Amino acid sequence: MTLKKAAWIVGLSGLVILPLVLGNPVAVPILNQIGIAIIFALSYNMVLGQTGLLSFAHAVFFGFGGFAAVNVLRLASADGFPVPVPFVPLFGAACGLAMAILLGSFTSKRVGMAFAMITMCLVELVIASAILFGRFYGGSIDRTLPPEFLGIDFQSDISVYYLIVFWMLISILGMAAYARSPLGRMANAVRDNAARAEFIGYNTRVVRFAALSVSGMFAGIAGSLFAIAYEFVGGEVISMSTSSNVIIMAYIGGIGHFAGPILGAILLTLLQTTLSNYTEIWGLYVGLVFLATVMLAPKGLAGAIAAHLPVMQNGHWRELRYPYAISLAGGIILAIGAIGLLEMFSFRNEAGVGVSEMALAGLTIDTATPWPWFGFGLAVVSGGLILRRAVPVARATWFQAMEIRRNPD
C-alpha cells in the first residue's frame, strides 16, 4: 500500500468516526459548517488561485445554489417532485453553473482590477434584483418532508454531516481532477503569463470562462448543502460579507496550494464559531489574523508548511528551534497584551455608568484603575520588541538551513 492510499484511508476513517469521537451535540453543526466552507473555498480557489482572477461575485453562485435547493425541497415536500435530499445538490450545482455561465460570458473578457470591479457591481445588481424575484430568493424549508433515502429522513444533524462529507469528497476529487487536466494547467498558464499563453494559440478568455463556470458549479453545491443543513437561505447570503469570507479563507490557507483553502476554511470557521461565544469583537480578531497572515506568511498556512518541509525532512529543523521559540513567545506576549487592551476598550464602550469590573479569561479586571492598562500595554510593547529582534533572526536561520540543504558540501 502506498503512502498516498494510506493517507486517504486514514482521512476517510477520521471523517467517519470524528462526530462519534467528539460526542458533543454542538460539534456536529460546526463540522457541517466546516465541510460546506471547504467546498466553497476550494471552488473560489479555482478562480483566484488557479486562474488569477479576484472575484467578488462568488457569493452569487453560492446563494443561487442555496435558492435552487430551497425551491427543489419545497416541490419535493409537496409530493409533486419526489427528489430525495442527497440528490438536491445536483440542482444547486446546475443553478450555480447557469449563473456562472451567464456572468462569466462577459466578465471573462476582463482581467485584473476591471474584472474585480465588475464582479463587485454584479453582487449589488443581483441583490437589487430580489425585488423582482423575491419568491425564488430563498426562505425556510423542512428537509424531512421529501422522500426518504435508504430509510434516512435526514432529521438529525449527524445524517446531514455524512451527506456533506459525501459531497465534499466528490467535490474535492472533481476539483483536483480539473486542476490536473489540460484545461486546469492552461488556467495556471493564463494566470502566470496570459500574453504568452495567447501567443502560442490559446484563447485566454475561454480558459477564464471555463474556470469561472466550473467554480460556480461547485459553489452551487456548497450553497445547496448550506440550505439543507440550516433549512433556511436568506437573500443575505449574496453579499460582500460572504464573498469577503471566502477570500479570507483562501488567502489564510494559501491560494498557491490546493490544500490551502481547506486549511483556511477550517481555521476561519473555527474562529467564527468559537470566538463569537466569548467576545463581541470577534470580527476584529479575524481581521487581525488575516493581516498577520498576509504580512508574516504571504503564501498562507499551506505555503509556510511547504516551505519548512524540506528543512524538516533533512534534519536541519534543530537550528530553527531556538529562534522560532523566541518568536513564538514574543507573539504570545504581544497577543495577550493586544487582546487585553481591545477587550477593555470594548467593555468600556458598552458598560453601563459606574460599572468598571470585567471578566477576562477567568480573571476580574477593574478597568477604572491604571494598572491593567499599563500591564497590557507593557505586554504589547515587550512582545513587539521581542518579535522585532527574533523574526529577522528566525528568517535568516531558515535561509541558512535551506542553503545548507541545497549545498550539503
N, C-alpha and C positions, 0 to 999 in steps of 0.2 A: 504494500500500500504506500503510495507516495505521500509526501508531507502535505500537498495541497488537498488530496482527498481526505486525509485525516483531519485537517483543519475544517473542512466542510462538514464532516460527521460530528465533530465536537461542537461546531457552531449551531448546527441544526438541533442537536440534542439539548444544547443550552437554551435555545428558543422554546423548545417543547416543555422543559421542566422549570424554566425560570419563574413563571407565575405560581407554580406549585411550591417552589422553594421559598419564595418571598412570603407567601401566606398572608399578605396584608391586602385587604379589600381595596385600599387606596392605590396600591401599586399597579394593579391591572389597568385602570384607566390611564395612568401615566405611561405604562408600556404601550397602550394603544396609541396614545398621542405621539410617542417616540416613533413608532412604526410608520404612522402617517407622515410625520415630519421627514423621515428618512427618504421616503418615495418622493416627496415634494422637493427636498433639497437636491437629490440626485437628478431629478428632471430639470431643475434650474441650472445645474452644473453643465448639462448638455449645451445650454445656450451660452453661459458665461465662461465656464472653464474650458470647454472643448472648442467653442466657436468664437469666443472673444466678444460676445455681444452683451452689453449691460442693459438688461431689460427690466422695466418696472411694471410690465403688464402680465407677469406670470400669475399673479393673483386672479386674473380674469379666467384663465384656463382651470385653475383650482376651483374657483367659485362656480363656474358653469358645469364642471363635473359634479359638484355637490347639488346644483339645481336639477340636473338631469336625474340624479339618484333619487332626490325627493319626489319628483314627478312620477318616476317609474314605480317607486314604492307606493305612492298614492293609488296608481292604477292597479297595482297588484293587490292592494288591500281591498279594492272594490270588486274583486273577483272577476274583473274583466280582462286582466292581463297577467296570467299566472306565471310570474317570474320569481324563482327563489332568490333569497338575499345574496348568496355567493355570486350570482351572475349579474347583479346590479352594476358593479364596477365596469362591466363591458360598455354599458350605456354612458357612464361617466367618461370613459376613455373616448368613445365616439364623439361626445359633445365637446370635450376638450380638444380633440383633433380637429373638429369642424371649426371651432373658434380660432385655433392656431392657424389653420389654412386661410381663413378669412383675413385675419390680421397680418399674417406673415406674407400674404400676397402683395402687400405694398410696403410694409415695414422692412422687408428683406432687401429693398433697394438701397437702403441707407445703412451706414455704419457709424461707429463712434458716438460722439455727443448728439448728433442729429437723430440717430436711432433711439438713444436713451430718452430724449425729449419727446419724440413721437409716442413712444410707449407710455410715458408718463401722462401725456394728454389723453391717450386712449383709455386709461384707467378712469379718469374723470368722466369721459364720454360714456363709458359703459355704466358707470354709477348713475349718471343722469338719465340713462335710458330706462331705469327702473320704473319711472313714471308711466312709460308706455307698456312695459311687460311685467307689471307688478305681480301677476298671478304665477308667472314662471319663476320669479326670483325667490326661490326657497320657501321656507315655512317649516312647520313641525310635522313629524310623521310618527308612525309606530312600526318598528321593524319586525314585530312579532306577528303582524297580520298577514303578510304574504305566505304562500305555501311553504311548508317545512321542507328542509333539505336533509335527507337521510335521518329523519326523525329529530332534527335540531331546529328549534324555533328562534334561536339567537336572542333569547330573553336575557341571558346572563352576559356580563362583560367578558368573561373568560372565553366564551364561544366566539364573541366578536374579536377577541385577541388572536385566536388561531386563524380566523378568516383574514385578518390584517397581515399576519405572518405569511400566510399562503400568497397573498397578492404582493407582499413586499418582496418575497423571494422571486416570484415571477418577474416583477418589475426590475429587480437588480440584475437578474440574468439577461433580461431583454436589453437593458441599457448598457450592460457590459458587452453584449454581442454587437450592439450598434457602435460602441466606441472602438471595437476591434475590426469592424467592417471597413471596406474601402471608402465608403461614404463618410464614416466617422473619422478615418485617417485624413481624408481631404478636409474635413472641418478643422482639424488641427493645423493643416497647411494654410487654410484661409485665415485662421487666427494669427498665425505667425508671420505670414507674408502673402497678403491677398494679391498683390500685384504680380508676384512670381507665379502663384497658382493660376492666375488668369492668363499669364503669358504662355504657359505650357498647354493651354487649351481647355481649362476647366471653367465652367460658369460659376463664379463665386456666389451669385445671387441664388442659384438653385441649391447650392450647398447650404447656405444660410437658411433658405426656406425649408429645406428638409429637416435641419436641426430644430428649427422652431416648431415645425409640425409634430415631429416625434416627441419632443419635450412636452408639448401641450397635451398630447395623448396621455402620457404618464402622469402629468399634473392633474388631469381629469380623473384618473384612477385614485389619486390621493384625495381629491375633493369628494368623490363618491364614498370612499371609506370614512371620511370625516362625517358625512351625513348619516351613515349607518351607525357609527359609534355614538354620536351625540343626539341622533334623532331630531336634529334641527339644523337648518342652514339659513342664515340671515344675509341680507344684502351687504352687511359689513365685512363679509369675507373678501369681497372685491374692494380692496382698499390699499392705500400706500403702506399701511401698517403690515398687512400680510406680505406684500412684496418686500418690504424692508426686513422682515423677519427671515425670509428665505435668503436674502442677500447676506445677512449677518451669519446665518448657518453656513453658507458656502464659504465665506471668507474666513471665519474662525476655523473651520475644519481644514481648509486648503483647497483652492479651486484647481490647482495643478495636479491633483491626485484624485483617482476615482473614489477612494475610501474617505477622502477629506470631508465631503458633505455629510457622510454618515456620522463621523465624529462630531461635526458641528451641530447636526440635528440633535444628537444625544445630549451634548453639553448644554445647548441653549434651551432645550425643553426641560431639562432638569433644573436649570437656573430659574426659568419662568415659573415652574410648578412648585419649587421648594422655597425660593426667596419670597414669593408673594405671600407665603404663610407667616413670614416673620417681619417683613418691613414693607412700608408703603412706597419706598423709593427703589423698589427692585429694578425698575426700568433703567434707573441711573447706573446701577451696578452692571447691568447687562451692557450698557453703552461703554462703561469703563473697561470691561473685559474685552469688548470689540476693539477699543482704542489700543489697549495694551498688546493685543494680538497683532494688530497692524504695525505697531511700532517695533515690537521685540521679535515677532515671528511673522514677517510679511508673507511667507508661504503657508501659513496656517499650522495647525497641530500636525497634520499629516506630513507637511514639509519639514517641520522640526524633527519629527521621528525619523523620517527618511534620511535626513542629514546626519543623524547620530548613529544610524545602524552600522555603517562601515567601521566607525570607531569602536562600537561595542563588539562587533564580530572579530576584530583584530586585537582585542585585549588592551587597547590604549585608553579605555574609559577610566582607568585608575588615576590618570593625570587630571581628569576633569572633576574628580570628587570634591576636592577642597574648594576650588573657585566656584563650582556650582552650588555647594553647600552654603558658602558665604552669600552668594547672590540670592539663594532661596530664603535665607534668614533675613536679609535686608528687605526682600519683597514682602515677607510675612509681617515684619515690623511696620513697614510703610502701609500695608493693607489694614492692620489693626488700627493705626492712628487715623487713617482716612475714614474708615467705617465709623469709628467713634465720633469724629467731628461731624460727619454727614448725618448720622443718626441724631446727634444733639441738635444740630441746626433744624432738622425735620421736626423733632419733638418741640422745640421752642416755637416753631411756626404754627404748630397745631394745638399745643397745650392751652388749657384754659387759664384765666387770670389767677395768679397765686400758686399754680401748680408748677413745681420745678424738678421733682424727682421722676426719673425714668428708669425702666428696667432694660438692661442690655447684657445679653449672654449670661443671665443669672445674677447679675450684679445690679445694685441700686445706685444710680448716679444722680447727684444733685447738680443740675445744670446751672443753678444760681451761684455756685462757688467757682472761683477761677481755676482751681486745681485740676478738674477733669479736662478743661480746655487746654491748660498748659501741658498736661501729661500726654494727651493725644497729639497735640501739636508737636511736642518733642519727639514723639514716635515717628511722625511724618518726616520731620527734618532728619532724624537719625537714620531711618530706613532709606531715605533718598540719598544721603551721603554715602551709605554703605553700597547701595546699588551703583552710584556714580563711579565708585572705585572698583567694585567687584565685576561689573558687567564687561568692561573692556578687557580685564584680565581673563575672564572666562572665555570671551570671544577669541582672544589671542591664543589661549591654551588649546581651544578647539582647532583653530587653523594649524597650530603646530602639530597636533595629533594627526590631522588629515595629511599634512606634508610628510610626516614620518610614514604614514600608510602608503603614500604614493611612491616614496623613495626609501624603502626599508634599509638600504645600504648606507 
